[in-house]
Amino acid sequence: MFGRRLKEARKEKNLSQEEVAEMINTSRSNISKYENETLEPNIETLKKLCEIYEVSADHIIGIEVKNN
């Protein structure tokens, strides 16, 4: 789930995997692995991705906030 959401968020910002990799100082293959869920980003990397994509970590990992 998080991989699909990362990919969607990246595409909404019209960024390539290479561009994102450069922004967070990692390889394009790591971005691909995050999006294909063969590698999970650490907390610091997830934070950077959320800042770039302007989305919450809750959204990326699939936590739905219930309003009472």
PyMOL commands that set and color helices and strands:
alter all, ss='L'
color gray80, all
select helices_A, chain A and resi 2-12+17-24+28-35+43-53+57-61
alter helices_A, ss='H'
color red, helices_A
deselect
rebuild
show_as cartoon
